[in-house]
Amino acid sequence: MAECTHVTEIRDVTPSSTEGCSDCLAEGGRWVHLRECLVCGRVGCCDSSPAKHASAHYRETGHPVMRSFEPGEDWRWCFVDEAAV
């Protein structure tokens, strides 16, 4: 199993939105589950959502680590290493 080599990039962030996916809210879209970037705090929708904004944010910025922004979930994922953090 791969290990994340990007944990040093994780920051103490403030979510860009507490209401939902920042991009979906701006576009009038919908989401399934939410993810938060642990480098900048951007809240985006998961890959099960139509727009997949969390993955798009990674591709646009290179910010490697996100976490689930769902109540009761505490897992993290590194896009680069494709590994749990």
Buried (B, 14 or more C-beta within 10 A) or exposed (E): EEEBEBBEBBEEBEBBBEEBBBBBBEEEBEBEBBBBBBBEBBBBBBEEBEBBBBBBBBEEEEBBBBBBBBEEEEEBBBBBBEBEB
